[in-house]
């Protein structure tokens, strides 16, 4: 019997001693004269099996995997809005007294930029499952190819977006409200927009890089990079806005510098020049045998190579546009309907204010749910890439359980905040706005479990690369929302409208989410689909 005291990894123990003759007094390995090679091999194989069993017992559960991906993703999702909040706070705090124009101009430009950057979120949403699927199927070359294509697409689209924002900045700002707020606000908005437009390639590169790293089940690296960029933005705001009094121009410079630093850090990690947070597959600290190098593709790819990314990106882009149109239309209807009714002008302002507060609460809850979707997207794509149908179903079912719990928790939190008047007192002291907001909060509270299911289903279906189906579903859902709004607002069979158009707008939004939930559920339980939530068949 051979006694081994030198540590070997589980995967190499049997191989090492099968191919090596008995050792005598070397590196602490002692061999008896009556060594039995077969007994030694059996002993090592039993030992290896025990080590494997221990390793399997230490494997994180599905819930642990979801939480480990969702929490960093939540931080990443909230970081970009925090940059805009910091810019807004500094400009508002350090502007001249009784001078609303800097903040008004920044607000119009920031709203335009948020919309412009959001519609390109497909660079993360479409890229993540494509990379994860190929990586899990051990197609490292395919994962690297998709990642490089996504980075190239981000640079091209970012450059085009920069040119568009610079060339058409005046009419775009006027559409966003500077035509009403006056020439001074327009001047400040143009300053902020001109500088921030230069960061469009960097912003889109960050989005694509985020998707690539999600595909490698790494949500910690984006969180660290984006946190660092936020610190840079904050420090530059102190210098440029608070000290040098550059106003929106200084805020734009601060954010643009921070976003370009973040993009360079992302590119450095993907190219293997900088370390990643986990060090498993990407970064200078990854195992050279496992790590890949992802850089923008410099040559024109063949159509069949880029087709998956283009189809997925186009579908998600269409879906984002349709959703934004629906939300923008809701805001417009809230303003128009109040102004057209017999309510005085202050009533119209109250309706719009209440709608904006309720919408911000809705979007804040959506950020929490979207983090859950990010985790499910990566894990489902990973399971499909490994052709592990049971893992896909387990992840999907666990995500929906978490979604239900999250939805109920959000409803309970909003209910407590409403009943205690904390939410209403926090956002407004205007009596008309308080009355309108109280009606909307009831709808927002009841809708949270539905919202949580919709976002969880989004993540699962995106992980299964059902992008085209989701685009069609969104179009149908928006049509349903408008139909429900029109039915409550204009159909005589339901009685004459009582002028409460704002509530009807929100009933339309609930109809939108309900149809999204229904169409998602149909695809999730499809026995011929990639999820087959209640089935047993293999992929």
Order of alpha helices (4+ residues) and beta strands (2+ residues): alpha-alpha-alpha-alpha-alpha-alpha-alpha-alpha-alpha-alpha-alpha-alpha-alpha-alpha-alpha-alpha-alpha-alpha
